[in-house]
Amino acid sequence: MSHDHSSLFPEVLPAEPEKATLEGKNKFFGQWFFLGGETVLFASLFGTYLALKNSTAGGPSSEELFGLGLVFLMTMLLLTSSLTSVYAMYHMRNNDYKKMVLWLGITGLLGIGFLVCEIYEFAHYITEYGFSFQSSAFGSAFFALVGFHGGHVLFGICWLTTLLIRNAKRGLNLYNAPKFNTFSLFWHFIDVVWVFIFTVVYLMGKVG
């Protein structure tokens, strides 16, 4: 009965609705523990990549493969999506559900743009250079690291879409505010990981 009441009369939310309840606090801290585990996982993939990046098996090297133009565009898309996610959380804390949804929608579209660019990049490497997961240790390490990150972006987009659909008619309340905030933390994490990929894989790969 209380859920029906909240849909008719929007709750007056506290300053930090995502941490106002015990469940919200648990979600917040639980997400940080999860991201800690993810950090270890990505660190191992980075370590593997750095160890194998010169094992090209006679195939193309990173200097020959990587074009920084597309990768720079991908970086701008993901950095901008992190900013729009910040705007969304700002409006959430000001109890403006419509503006939060708008900025989250833009975040998702930018994420889709990033994924389209990444799929194009992978297809280009495979068709133009024959560079794939199976072609060399370098190929395996590259596609494992960058592809695993791309999988996280895809997961984030699916997560966001599900959140928006499930809460379309509910408005903002103390039950779903922590869910939106948890997504935002995850999205910032994959953005930070991409900055490391851009630096370690592409920039360092291009300059040799």
C-alpha positions in Angstrom: 0.0 0.0 0.0 2.9 2.3 0.8 4.2 1.9 -2.8 0.9 3.1 -4.3 0.9 6.1 -2.0 4.4 7.1 -3.1 3.5 6.9 -6.8 0.5 9.3 -6.2 2.4 11.7 -4.0 6.2 12.0 -4.7 8.3 11.5 -1.6 10.1 14.5 -0.1 13.6 13.0 -0.3 16.5 13.8 2.0 19.7 15.4 0.7 21.3 12.0 -0.1 18.4 9.7 -0.9 20.8 6.9 -2.1 22.2 6.5 1.4 19.2 7.5 3.5 18.1 3.9 4.2 20.0 0.9 5.6 19.5 -0.9 2.3 20.8 2.1 0.4 24.0 2.2 2.6 24.5 -1.5 2.1 24.2 -1.1 -1.7 26.7 1.8 -1.6 29.3 -0.1 0.4 28.6 -3.4 -1.4 29.2 -1.8 -4.7 32.6 -0.5 -3.6 33.6 -4.0 -2.5 32.5 -5.3 -5.9 34.5 -2.6 -7.7 37.5 -3.5 -5.6 37.3 -7.1 -6.9 36.9 -5.7 -10.4 40.0 -3.6 -10.0 42.1 -6.7 -9.2 40.6 -8.5 -12.2 41.5 -5.6 -14.6 44.9 -5.2 -13.0 45.7 -8.9 -13.9 44.5 -8.3 -17.5 46.7 -5.2 -17.7 49.7 -7.1 -16.3 49.1 -9.9 -18.9 48.8 -7.4 -21.7 52.1 -5.7 -20.8 53.9 -9.0 -20.6 52.6 -10.2 -24.0 52.3 -7.0 -26.1 55.6 -7.7 -28.0 54.7 -11.3 -28.7 53.2 -10.6 -32.1 54.2 -14.0 -33.8 55.3 -12.1 -36.9 51.9 -10.3 -37.1 51.3 -6.5 -36.9 52.7 -4.6 -33.9 50.7 -2.0 -31.9 52.5 0.8 -33.8 51.2 -0.5 -37.1 47.7 -1.3 -35.8 46.5 1.5 -33.7 45.0 4.7 -35.1 44.5 7.3 -32.4 41.7 9.2 -34.1 39.0 6.7 -33.5 40.3 5.8 -30.0 40.3 9.5 -29.1 36.6 9.8 -30.2 35.8 6.7 -28.1 37.5 8.3 -25.1 35.6 11.6 -25.6 32.3 9.6 -25.8 33.0 7.7 -22.6 34.4 10.7 -20.7 31.3 12.8 -21.7 29.0 9.9 -20.6 30.6 10.0 -17.1 29.9 13.7 -17.0 26.2 13.2 -18.0 26.0 10.6 -15.3 27.2 13.2 -12.7 24.5 15.5 -14.0 21.9 12.7 -13.5 22.9 12.1 -9.9 22.8 15.9 -9.3 19.2 16.0 -10.4 18.4 12.8 -8.4 19.6 14.6 -5.2 17.4 17.5 -6.1 14.4 15.2 -6.6 14.0 16.0 -10.3 13.2 12.6 -11.7 12.6 13.8 -15.3 15.9 15.5 -15.6 17.7 12.6 -14.0 16.1 10.2 -16.6 17.1 12.6 -19.4 20.7 12.7 -18.4 20.8 9.0 -17.8 19.3 8.5 -21.3 22.1 10.6 -22.8 24.6 8.6 -20.8 23.3 5.4 -22.3 23.3 6.8 -25.9 26.9 7.9 -25.5 27.8 4.4 -24.2 26.1 2.9 -27.3 28.1 5.2 -29.5 31.3 4.0 -27.8 30.4 0.4 -28.3 29.6 1.0 -32.0 33.1 2.5 -32.5 34.7 -0.4 -30.6 32.9 -3.0 -32.8 34.0 -1.1 -35.9 37.6 -1.0 -34.5 37.7 -4.7 -33.8 36.2 -5.6 -37.3 38.8 -3.3 -38.9 41.7 -5.1 -37.2 40.3 -8.5 -38.1 39.5 -7.8 -41.8 42.4 -5.4 -42.7 45.2 -7.0 -40.7 44.0 -10.5 -39.8 44.6 -9.4 -36.2 42.4 -11.4 -33.9 42.2 -13.2 -30.5 43.8 -16.3 -32.1 46.5 -14.6 -34.2 49.1 -14.1 -31.4 49.7 -13.8 -27.7 49.5 -10.0 -28.3 46.1 -10.5 -30.0 44.8 -12.6 -27.2 46.0 -10.1 -24.5 44.6 -7.1 -26.4 41.2 -8.6 -27.1 40.9 -10.0 -23.6 41.5 -6.7 -22.0 39.7 -4.3 -24.3 36.9 -6.8 -25.1 36.4 -7.4 -21.4 36.0 -3.7 -20.8 33.6 -3.5 -23.8 31.6 -6.2 -22.2 31.3 -4.1 -19.0 30.0 -1.2 -21.1 27.4 -3.4 -22.7 26.4 -4.8 -19.3 26.1 -1.2 -18.0 23.9 -0.2 -20.9 21.6 -3.2 -20.3 21.6 -2.4 -16.6 20.6 1.2 -17.2 17.9 0.3 -19.7 16.4 -2.2 -17.2 16.4 0.5 -14.4 14.7 3.1 -16.6 12.0 0.7 -17.8 11.3 -0.8 -14.4 11.0 2.6 -12.7 9.4 4.6 -15.6 6.1 5.0 -13.7 7.4 4.9 -10.1 9.2 8.3 -10.0 12.0 8.7 -7.6 11.9 7.2 -4.1 14.1 5.9 -1.3 13.9 2.4 -2.8 15.2 3.1 -6.3 17.5 6.0 -5.6 20.3 3.7 -4.4 19.9 1.6 -7.5 20.5 4.6 -9.8 23.4 5.6 -7.7 24.9 2.1 -7.8 24.8 2.2 -11.6 26.5 5.6 -11.6 29.4 4.3 -9.5 29.8 1.3 -11.9 29.7 3.6 -14.9 32.4 5.9 -13.4 34.5 2.8 -12.8 34.5 1.6 -16.4 35.3 5.1 -17.5 38.4 5.2 -15.3 39.4 1.8 -16.6 39.1 3.1 -20.1 41.4 6.0 -19.3 44.1 3.4 -18.3 43.4 1.4 -21.4 43.7 4.5 -23.6 47.0 5.4 -21.9 48.6 1.9 -21.5 47.4 0.2 -24.6 46.9 2.8 -27.2 49.2 5.8 -26.4 52.1 3.6 -25.1 51.5 1.2 -28.0 51.6 3.9 -30.6 54.9 5.5 -29.3 56.4 2.0 -28.9 
